[in-house]
Amino acid sequence: MEGFLFQASVYLAAAVIAVPIAARLGLGSVLGYLAAGILIGPVLGLVGSETKDVQHFAEFGVVMMLFLIGLELEPRALWDMRHRLLGLGGAQLLLSTAALMGIAMAYDQPWRVALAIGLTLALSSTAIVLQTLTEKNLMRTQGGRSVFSVLLTQDIAVIPILAFLPLLAASIPPGMLPDGSISLDREKVESAHIGGNGGNVNEAAHAALDFVQNLPGWGVTLVTFGAIAAIILVGVYLTRPVFRYIHLAKLREMYTALALLIVVGISSLMTLVGLSPALGAFLAGVVLASSEFRHELETDLEPFKGLLLGLFFITVGAGVNFELLFEKPLILVGMALLVIIVKALILLVLGRLFRLKGRDGWLFTLALAQAGEFGFVLVSFSIATGVMPDPIAETLLVVIALTMLITPLLFILYDGISKRLDDAGPITPDEIDRSGPVIIAGVGRFGQMVNRMVQASGFETVVLDHNPETIAVMRRFGFKGFLGDPTRPDILRKAGLQEARVLVVALDNPQAAVALIAYARKENPDIHIVSRARDRIEVYRHYQAGANDITRELFDSSLRAGRYVLENMGLSDFEANEAQKLFYAHDRASVRELAALWRPDVPPSQNAAYVARAKELQKELETAFINLGAEKDKERA
C-alpha cells in the first residue's frame, strides 16, 4: 500500500509541476505530460518496471475519450463521414503500410516482418492527436474532421490487423480446426496486450474467451454482431429507465457510478468477443448522442478521461528505453524522423487529392505523421505470436515512443505555418461592378445580421469577404456579395470607399480589422466606422485606430440576460429596463474614458492610472444604481 501511494504521489506531482509550465510556455499539455514522464523515469529513476502495468490501466483514458467523442456525433453525422472513413482513412492505412514495409524490406527484413512493421507504424496516436486538437479548438475544422476520420478508421483496423498478424508467423503457423476455427498458442496469446488490456484476467473472462475462440468462424461473427446489437439496444431502450431509477436515489455519485459502469461494461464486452474496447465505447457514445442524459455523462466522465490520458502520456515518456537510445541515438532518431517524413508525404498527397488546402491540409499532414499507442499493442502481439524477433521489437518500441514525443513539436510547427499562411490562397477576386453608401467587410454571423437589417431598411450595401464558401452561401439565399480581401486598397476603392458613408468592419482577424480601420480613416476622414470587437482590449485598439461605434461580442446579449435576472428577482419590467439602460450608458462612457488611458505596451492590471480610474468608475456605477433605487422608492411613496 505504501508503495502504491508513493508511486501515485510521484505521478501526480510530476504532472502538477510539468504540465502548467508547458502550458504557460505555449507547448501544450501533452508535451508537459511526456516531459514529466521522462523526468521521473529515465532521468530520476523514481518509477521503474511497473510503468507498463500503469500504462495498460491508463490506456482506458483512450476508451473514455472515444466514448465522449461519440457523444458529440449523432448517427447521421457519422454516416456523412463515410467517404472520409473508407476513402481517406483506408488510403492512408494502405499507402503508409506499403511504403514503410518497402523501407523495411530495403534493410533486408523478411517480407513477413516488414509487413508487420508497416502495419504497426501506419497507425497514428489517437490519444495525443485528439487531445491536442481539442485543446487547440481544431476538432470542428475541416482538417480536424479529416484527422478524426482517419484515426477512427485506424482504430477499427486494429481488429483485423490483430486477426491477421498470427498468419505472418513463420515459426508457429496457426492450426485450422475441423470446425473452421483457428487455434493459436494459448500462452502467447494470453501474454499479449490485446486492445490495450493486459493478460491478467479473471477466471470468468478466461472461460468466456475460451468459448469465443473455440467457436467456428460463423459463430464468432454472430457473437460479434450480437455484442454490437446489444450495445445499440441497451443504449436506445435501457439507459432512460436506468437513469430515472438512479435519479430517484438523489445521490450525485450514483450518476458517476452509472457513467463508469456504461464505459467499463462495454469495454469488457468488447474485449471478450475480441473487439477493440475503444471502438465499442465510441459506438455506445454515438448511440447515446441524442439522449437527454448526454451532458450528464460528459460531465461525469470528463475528469476521469483527462487524468487517465495524462497518466498515459506520462507512462509513454517514462517508458522510453534510453539505454538503447544512447547506444545508437543517430540511428533511432533518424528512423523516427524517417517514419514521420514518409507518413507526412503520403498524408500531404492524400490531403491534396481530397481537397484539403491551406491550414486544413497542413493540419492533416502534421497531426497524423507519428506512430501511435496501438503500435505498442501490435508489437507485443507480434512478439507473442512469433512474427517479430525481440531485437527488432525493442527498436520499434523506441521509434514509436520517439515519434510520439516529437508530435507536440509538429503541432507547434503547424501553429507557426498557420500564422503565416493565407488560407484564401491565390483566389481571383470578383469584379466589383457597383458601389454603395454602406460597405460591410466580413460577412460571418455578425456581418450577415447587419447586412440583412440594413438591406431590409431599403439601403444598398457592398459586401466583401475573402471566403468563397461564405459568398456562395450568400448568393444561394439571394444576397449579393463580392469575393475579395476586404483589406486590399484596390478592392476597397472599387467598392467605393471614398464616397461611402458607413463602413462596417466585421473581420475575424484582429490585426486585419485594426489595419482596415486605420486605412479607411486615413483615406476617408468623414466615413463613419462601425466595428466588432471581442473584448475591451480590442475596443481600445479600434478606438485608437479611428472607429466611431464599437460593438463588443456578447455585450448586448449579456445585458438582456442581466435584465431577465432582475425581472425574476422581483423588479418590474420597467425597473429592469431602466437598470439595463443605466448600465449601458455608464459602460459606454467608461470605455471611452479608459480607452484614453489604455497603453498597448502595458497590461491593464499594471497601468496605475487605468486601474485607479476603473475603480472610480465602478464606485460611480454603484452610486448611480443606489440613486436609481431611491428615485423608484420615492415614486412608489
C-alpha positions in Angstrom: 0.0 0.0 0.0 2.8 2.4 0.9 4.5 1.7 -2.5 1.3 2.4 -4.3 0.8 5.7 -2.5 4.4 6.7 -3.2 4.0 5.9 -6.9 0.7 7.8 -7.1 2.3 10.8 -5.4 5.2 10.8 -7.9 3.0 10.7 -11.0 0.7 13.4 -9.6 3.5 15.7 -8.5 5.2 15.3 -11.9 2.0 16.3 -13.7 1.2 19.2 -11.4 4.7 20.7 -11.9 5.4 20.0 -15.5 2.1 20.5 -17.3 1.4 24.1 -16.1 4.9 25.1 -17.1 4.4 23.6 -20.6 1.0 25.3 -20.9 2.5 28.7 -19.9 5.2 28.3 -22.5 2.6 27.5 -25.1 3.8 24.0 -25.7 0.5 22.2 -24.8 -0.3 19.8 -22.0 0.7 16.7 -23.9 4.4 17.7 -24.2 4.2 18.6 -20.5 3.0 15.1 -19.6 5.6 13.5 -21.8 8.4 15.6 -20.2 7.1 14.7 -16.7 7.4 11.0 -17.6 10.9 11.4 -18.9 11.9 13.2 -15.7 10.5 10.7 -13.2 11.5 7.7 -15.3 14.8 7.7 -17.2 16.2 10.9 -15.6 15.5 10.5 -11.9 14.6 6.8 -11.8 11.6 7.3 -9.4 9.4 4.8 -11.4 10.5 1.6 -12.9 9.2 -1.6 -14.4 5.7 -1.0 -13.1 5.2 1.7 -15.7 4.0 -0.8 -18.3 1.3 -2.1 -15.9 0.2 1.5 -15.2 0.2 2.2 -18.9 -2.3 -0.6 -19.6 -4.6 0.9 -16.9 -4.1 4.4 -18.2 -5.0 3.4 -21.8 -8.5 3.3 -20.5 -8.4 7.0 -20.9 -8.4 6.5 -24.7 -11.6 4.4 -24.3 -13.3 7.2 -22.4 -12.1 9.8 -24.9 -13.7 7.9 -27.8 -16.9 7.5 -25.8 -17.1 11.2 -25.2 -16.3 11.9 -28.8 -19.1 9.5 -29.8 -21.5 11.5 -27.6 -20.8 14.6 -29.8 -21.7 12.6 -33.0 -25.1 11.6 -34.0 -25.5 8.6 -36.3 -26.4 10.9 -39.2 -23.1 12.8 -38.7 -21.2 9.5 -38.7 -22.9 8.5 -41.9 -21.9 11.8 -43.5 -18.3 10.9 -42.8 -18.4 7.5 -44.6 -16.5 8.7 -47.6 -13.6 10.0 -45.5 -13.7 6.9 -43.3 -13.5 4.5 -46.2 -11.6 6.6 -48.8 -9.3 8.9 -46.9 -8.7 6.6 -43.9 -8.4 3.4 -45.9 -6.0 5.0 -48.4 -3.8 6.4 -45.6 -3.5 3.0 -43.9 -2.8 1.1 -47.1 -0.3 3.5 -48.6 1.6 4.1 -45.3 1.8 0.3 -44.7 3.1 -0.3 -48.2 5.7 2.5 -48.0 7.0 1.5 -44.6 7.1 -2.2 -45.5 9.1 -1.3 -48.6 11.7 0.6 -46.5 11.9 -2.3 -44.0 12.5 -4.8 -46.9 15.2 -2.5 -48.3 17.0 -3.0 -45.0 16.9 -6.8 -45.5 13.9 -7.6 -43.4 11.8 -10.6 -44.4 8.6 -9.7 -46.0 6.5 -11.0 -43.1 8.4 -9.0 -40.5 8.4 -6.0 -42.9 4.6 -6.2 -43.3 4.2 -6.3 -39.5 6.4 -3.3 -39.1 4.4 -1.4 -41.8 1.1 -2.2 -40.2 2.4 -1.2 -36.8 3.9 2.2 -37.8 1.0 3.1 -40.1 -1.2 3.7 -37.1 -1.2 7.2 -35.5 -1.7 8.3 -31.9 -5.4 8.7 -31.2 -4.7 9.9 -27.6 -2.1 12.6 -28.4 -3.8 13.9 -31.5 -7.3 14.1 -30.3 -6.3 15.7 -27.0 -4.2 18.3 -28.8 -7.0 19.0 -31.4 -9.4 19.5 -28.5 -7.1 21.9 -26.6 -6.5 24.0 -29.7 -10.2 24.0 -30.8 -9.4 22.4 -34.1 -11.8 19.5 -34.0 -14.6 21.3 -35.9 -12.3 22.5 -38.7 -12.3 20.6 -42.0 -8.8 19.4 -41.3 -9.7 18.3 -37.8 -12.7 16.3 -39.0 -10.5 14.6 -41.6 -7.9 13.8 -39.0 -10.6 12.3 -36.8 -11.9 10.2 -39.7 -8.5 8.7 -40.3 -8.0 8.0 -36.6 -11.4 6.3 -36.3 -10.5 4.1 -39.4 -7.2 3.1 -37.8 -8.9 2.2 -34.5 -11.4 0.0 -36.5 -8.5 -1.5 -38.5 -6.7 -2.7 -35.3 -9.3 -5.6 -35.1 -8.5 -7.2 -38.5 -4.8 -6.5 -38.0 -4.8 -8.4 -34.7 -6.5 -11.3 -36.5 -4.1 -11.1 -39.5 -0.7 -10.9 -37.6 -0.7 -14.6 -36.5 -0.9 -15.6 -40.1 2.5 -13.9 -40.7 4.3 -16.1 -38.0 6.9 -18.2 -39.8 7.8 -20.5 -37.0 4.4 -21.0 -35.3 1.7 -21.3 -38.0 -1.9 -21.2 -36.8 -3.7 -24.5 -36.9 -7.1 -24.8 -38.6 -9.5 -26.9 -36.7 -12.1 -29.1 -38.5 -14.9 -26.8 -37.5 -13.3 -23.8 -39.1 -11.9 -22.1 -36.0 -8.2 -21.0 -35.7 -6.1 -22.4 -32.9 -3.2 -20.4 -31.5 -0.5 -21.0 -28.9 -2.6 -20.2 -25.7 0.2 -18.9 -23.5 1.5 -16.5 -26.1 -2.0 -15.1 -26.9 -2.7 -14.5 -23.2 0.7 -12.7 -22.7 -0.2 -10.2 -25.4 -2.0 -7.0 -24.7 -5.0 -7.1 -27.0 -6.8 -3.8 -27.5 -4.8 -2.1 -24.7 -5.8 -4.6 -22.0 -3.3 -6.7 -20.0 -3.2 -10.5 -19.9 -4.2 -10.7 -16.2 -7.9 -11.5 -16.4 -10.1 -13.4 -14.0 -11.4 -17.0 -14.5 -14.8 -15.9 -15.8 -13.1 -13.9 -18.5 -10.9 -16.9 -19.4 -14.0 -19.1 -19.8 -15.7 -16.5 -22.0 -12.6 -16.0 -24.1 -12.2 -19.8 -24.5 -15.8 -20.1 -25.5 -15.5 -17.4 -28.2 -12.1 -18.7 -29.5 -13.5 -22.3 -29.9 -16.4 -21.2 -31.9 -16.4 -21.8 -35.7 -15.9 -18.8 -38.0 -19.7 -18.2 -38.4 -20.1 -18.4 -34.7 -17.5 -15.7 -34.0 -19.3 -13.5 -36.5 -22.7 -14.0 -34.8 -21.2 -13.3 -31.4 -19.6 -10.1 -32.7 -22.7 -8.8 -34.3 -24.7 -9.8 -31.2 -22.4 -7.7 -29.0 -22.8 -4.7 -31.2 -26.5 -5.2 -31.3 -26.6 -5.4 -27.6 -24.8 -2.1 -27.2 -27.3 -0.4 -29.6 -30.4 -1.9 -27.9 -29.2 -1.1 -24.4 -28.3 2.4 -25.4 -31.7 3.0 -27.1 -34.1 1.3 -24.7 -32.4 0.7 -21.3 -30.5 3.8 -20.4 -33.5 6.0 -19.9 -35.2 3.7 -17.3 -31.9 3.2 -15.5 -31.2 6.9 -15.3 -34.7 7.5 -13.9 -34.1 4.8 -11.3 -30.8 6.4 -10.4 -32.4 9.8 -10.2 -34.8 8.5 -7.5 -31.8 7.8 -5.2 -31.0 11.5 -5.2 -27.3 10.7 -4.8 -24.9 12.6 -7.1 -22.2 10.0 -7.0 -24.6 7.4 -8.5 -24.6 9.2 -11.8 -20.8 9.0 -11.9 -21.0 5.3 -11.0 -23.5 4.7 -13.8 -21.4 6.6 -16.3 -18.3 4.5 -15.4 -20.4 1.3 -15.5 -21.5 2.0 -19.0 -18.0 2.5 -20.3 -16.3 -0.3 -18.3 -19.1 -2.7 -19.1 -19.0 -2.0 -22.8 -15.1 -2.3 -22.8 -15.4 -5.7 -21.0 -17.9 -7.0 -23.5 -15.8 -5.8 -26.5 -12.7 -7.5 -25.1 -14.5 -10.8 -24.5 -15.6 -11.0 -28.2 -12.2 -9.9 -29.5 -13.1 -6.4 -30.5 -11.5 -3.1 -29.6 -12.8 -1.6 -26.3 -12.2 1.9 -27.8 -14.4 1.1 -30.8 -17.2 -0.3 -28.6 -17.1 2.8 -26.4 -17.2 5.0 -29.5 -20.2 3.1 -30.8 -22.0 3.5 -27.5 -21.3 7.2 -27.4 -22.8 7.6 -30.9 -26.0 5.7 -29.8 -26.4 7.9 -26.7 -25.6 11.1 -28.6 -29.3 12.0 -28.9 -30.1 11.1 -25.3 -31.2 13.7 -22.9 -28.6 12.3 -20.5 -25.7 13.1 -22.8 -24.5 16.2 -20.9 -24.7 14.3 -17.6 -22.4 11.6 -19.0 -20.0 14.1 -20.4 -19.7 16.0 -17.1 -19.2 12.8 -15.0 -16.5 11.3 -17.3 -14.5 14.3 -18.3 -12.3 14.4 -15.2 -11.5 10.7 -15.4 -10.7 11.0 -19.1 -8.3 13.9 -18.5 -6.5 12.2 -15.6 -6.1 8.8 -17.3 -4.9 10.4 -20.6 -2.4 12.4 -18.7 -1.2 9.3 -16.9 -0.9 7.5 -20.2 1.3 10.3 -21.6 3.5 10.2 -18.5 4.0 6.4 -18.9 4.9 6.9 -22.5 7.7 9.3 -21.5 8.8 7.1 -18.6 8.9 4.0 -20.7 11.3 5.3 -23.3 14.4 2.9 -23.3 17.1 5.5 -23.0 19.8 2.8 -22.7 19.0 1.6 -26.2 18.6 5.2 -27.4 22.0 6.2 -26.0 23.6 3.1 -27.7 22.6 4.3 -31.2 21.0 7.7 -30.9 21.5 8.8 -34.5 20.1 5.6 -36.0 16.9 5.6 -33.8 16.2 9.3 -34.1 16.8 9.0 -37.8 14.4 6.1 -38.0 11.8 8.1 -36.1 12.2 11.1 -38.4 12.1 8.8 -41.5 8.7 7.4 -40.3 7.4 10.9 -39.8 8.6 12.2 -43.2 7.3 9.2 -45.1 3.9 9.4 -43.5 3.7 13.1 -43.8 4.5 12.9 -47.6 1.7 10.4 -48.1 -0.7 12.5 -46.0 0.2 15.6 -47.9 -0.6 13.9 -51.2 -3.9 12.5 -49.9 -4.9 15.8 -48.5 -4.5 17.4 -51.9 -6.5 14.6 -53.5 -9.3 15.1 -51.0 -9.2 18.9 -51.4 -7.7 19.8 -48.1 -5.9 23.1 -48.6 -4.1 25.7 -46.6 -4.3 25.3 -42.8 -6.5 22.2 -43.1 -4.0 20.5 -45.4 -1.1 21.2 -43.1 -3.1 20.1 -40.0 -4.0 16.8 -41.7 -0.3 16.3 -42.7 1.4 17.1 -39.4 -1.2 15.7 -37.0 -1.1 12.1 -38.2 2.6 11.7 -39.1 3.6 9.9 -35.9 3.2 6.3 -34.8 0.7 5.6 -32.1 -0.1 3.8 -28.8 -1.7 0.9 -30.6 1.8 0.3 -32.0 2.8 -0.9 -28.5 -0.1 -3.3 -28.6 0.8 -4.7 -32.1 4.5 -5.0 -31.2 3.6 -7.0 -28.0 1.2 -9.2 -30.0 3.8 -9.7 -32.8 6.3 -11.0 -30.2 3.7 -13.3 -28.6 2.8 -14.8 -32.0 6.3 -15.2 -33.2 6.0 -12.7 -36.0 8.8 -10.3 -34.9 12.1 -11.1 -33.1 12.8 -9.4 -29.8 15.7 -7.1 -31.0 13.5 -5.6 -33.8 10.6 -5.2 -31.4 12.7 -3.3 -28.9 14.0 -1.0 -31.6 10.4 -0.5 -32.9 9.1 0.4 -29.4 11.7 3.2 -29.0 11.0 4.5 -32.5 7.2 4.6 -31.7 7.9 6.4 -28.5 10.2 8.9 -30.2 7.6 9.8 -32.8 5.0 10.4 -30.1 7.5 12.6 -28.3 8.0 14.6 -31.5 4.3 15.0 -32.1 3.8 18.1 -29.9 6.6 19.8 -31.8 4.8 19.1 -35.1 1.7 20.9 -33.7 4.0 23.8 -32.8 5.3 23.8 -36.4 1.7 23.8 -37.6 0.9 26.8 -35.4 3.8 28.7 -37.0 2.8 27.7 -40.5 -0.9 28.6 -39.9 0.1 32.1 -38.7 2.0 32.8 -42.0 -0.5 31.0 -44.2 -3.2 32.8 -46.1 -6.0 30.2 -46.4 -7.6 32.1 -49.2 -4.6 31.4 -51.3 -4.3 32.8 -54.8 -8.1 33.5 -55.2 -9.3 35.6 -58.0 -11.4 38.4 -56.6 -14.7 39.3 -58.2 -15.1 42.3 -60.4 -16.9 44.8 -58.3 -19.5 46.3 -60.5 -21.2 48.7 -58.1 -20.7 50.9 -55.0 -23.0 51.8 -52.2 -23.3 54.0 -49.2 -22.6 51.1 -46.8 -19.6 48.8 -47.1 -19.6 45.6 -45.0 -16.2 43.9 -44.6 -16.7 40.4 -43.4 -20.0 38.6 -43.5 -19.9 36.0 -40.7 -22.5 35.7 -38.1 -22.2 39.4 -37.1 -21.8 40.8 -40.6 -24.7 38.9 -42.1 -27.1 40.2 -39.5 -26.1 43.8 -40.1 -26.4 43.3 -43.8 -29.9 41.8 -43.6 -31.2 44.6 -41.4 -29.7 47.4 -43.5 -30.9 45.9 -46.8 -34.4 45.3 -45.3 -34.5 49.0 -44.4 -34.0 49.9 -48.1 -30.3 50.8 -48.2 -27.8 49.3 -50.6 -24.7 47.5 -49.3 -21.5 46.3 -50.8 -20.5 43.1 -49.0 -16.8 41.9 -49.2 -15.4 38.7 -47.9 -12.4 36.6 -48.7 -14.1 33.2 -48.1 -15.5 31.7 -51.4 -17.8 29.3 -49.5 -19.4 32.2 -47.5 -20.0 34.2 -50.6 -21.5 31.2 -52.4 -23.9 30.6 -49.5 -25.0 34.2 -49.5 -25.7 34.1 -53.2 -27.7 30.9 -52.8 -30.0 32.8 -50.5 -30.3 35.7 -52.9 -27.9 38.2 -51.3 -25.3 39.9 -53.4 -21.7 39.6 -52.2 -18.2 40.0 -53.7 -15.3 37.7 -53.2 -12.1 39.6 -52.3 -9.8 40.6 -49.5 -11.5 43.5 -47.7 -8.2 44.9 -46.5 -6.8 45.3 -50.1 -6.8 49.0 -51.1 -7.7 48.3 -54.7 -10.8 46.3 -53.7 -11.8 49.0 -51.3 -11.5 51.7 -53.9 -13.6 49.7 -56.3 -16.2 49.2 -53.6 -16.5 53.0 -53.2 -14.6 53.7 -50.0 -14.0 57.3 -50.9 -17.8 58.1 -51.3 -19.2 55.6 -48.8 -20.9 57.0 -45.7 -20.6 53.9 -43.4 -18.0 51.1 -43.1 -18.8 48.0 -41.1 -15.7 46.1 -40.0 -16.6 42.5 -39.0 -13.4 40.6 -39.7 -12.3 37.7 -37.6 -8.6 38.6 -37.8 -8.0 41.2 -35.1 -4.8 42.6 -36.7 -6.6 42.9 -40.1 -9.5 44.7 -38.5 -7.3 47.3 -36.9 -5.4 47.8 -40.1 -8.6 48.2 -42.1 -10.0 50.8 -39.7 -6.8 52.8 -39.8 -6.6 52.7 -43.6 -10.3 53.7 -44.0 -10.0 56.6 -41.6 -6.9 57.8 -43.5 -8.5 57.5 -47.0 -11.9 58.9 -46.0 -11.8 61.0 -42.8 -15.6 61.6 -42.9 -16.7 57.9 -43.1 -18.5 56.5 -40.1 -16.8 53.3 -39.0 -18.8 50.6 -37.1 -16.6 47.7 -35.9 -16.9 44.5 -34.0 -14.5 43.6 -31.1 -14.1 40.6 -28.9 -13.3 42.3 -25.7 -12.3 45.6 -24.1 -8.7 45.4 -25.3 -9.8 45.1 -28.9 -12.3 48.0 -28.3 -9.3 50.2 -27.2 -7.3 49.2 -30.3 -10.3 50.0 -32.6 -10.9 53.3 -30.8 -7.3 54.4 -31.3 -7.3 53.3 -34.9 -10.3 55.5 -35.6 -13.6 53.6 -35.2 -16.7 55.5 -34.2 -19.1 52.8 -32.9 -17.6 49.7 -31.5 -19.7 46.7 -30.6 -18.4 44.1 -28.2 -19.3 40.5 -28.8 -21.9 39.2 -26.3 -22.3 42.7 -24.7 -25.9 43.3 -25.8 -26.9 39.7 -25.2 -25.3 39.8 -21.7 -27.3 43.0 -21.0 -30.5 41.2 -21.9 -29.6 38.2 -19.8 -28.9 40.5 -16.8 -32.3 42.2 -17.4 -34.1 38.7 -17.3 -32.3 38.0 -14.0 -33.5 41.3 -12.5 -37.1 40.7 -13.6 -37.1 37.3 -12.0 -35.6 38.7 -8.8 -38.7 40.9 -8.3 -38.1 44.1 -10.3 -40.8 45.2 -12.7 -40.2 45.2 -16.5 -39.9 49.0 -16.4 -37.4 48.9 -13.4 -35.3 46.2 -15.1 -35.3 48.2 -18.3 -34.2 51.3 -16.5 -31.3 49.4 -14.8 -30.3 48.0 -18.2 -30.2 51.5 -19.8 -28.2 52.9 -16.9 -25.6 50.2 -17.1 -25.4 50.5 -20.9 -24.8 54.3 -20.7 -22.3 54.1 -17.9 -20.3 51.3 -19.6 -20.2 53.1 -22.9 -18.9 56.3 -21.2 -16.4 54.2 -19.1 -15.0 52.5 -22.1 -14.3 55.9 -23.8 -12.5 57.2 -20.7 -10.5 54.1 -20.2 -9.5 53.9 -23.9 -7.7 57.2 -23.5 -5.7 55.8 -20.5 -5.0 52.4 -22.1 -1.4 51.8 -23.3 -0.8 48.9 -25.7 2.7 48.3 -24.2 1.5 47.9 -20.6 -1.0 45.3 -19.3 -4.1 47.0 -17.9 -3.5 45.5 -14.5 -0.1 47.1 -14.3 -1.3 50.5 -15.6 -1.7 52.5 -12.4 -3.8 55.3 -14.0 -6.0 52.8 -15.7 -6.6 50.8 -12.6 -7.3 53.9 -10.4 -9.9 55.3 -12.9 -11.5 51.8 -13.3 -12.1 51.7 -9.6 -13.5 55.2 -9.5 -15.9 54.3 -12.4 -17.1 51.2 -10.6 -17.9 53.3 -7.5 -19.8 55.8 -9.7 -21.8 52.9 -11.1 -22.7 51.6 -7.7 -23.7 55.2 -6.6 -25.8 55.6 -9.8 -27.7 52.4 -9.0 -28.3 53.5 -5.4 -29.7 56.8 -6.7 -31.9 55.0 -9.2 -33.3 52.8 -6.4 -34.0 55.8 -4.2 -35.9 57.5 -7.1 -38.1 54.4 -7.6 -38.8 54.3 -3.8 -40.0 57.9 -3.9 -42.2 57.3 -6.9 -43.8 54.3 -5.1 -44.4 56.5 -2.0 
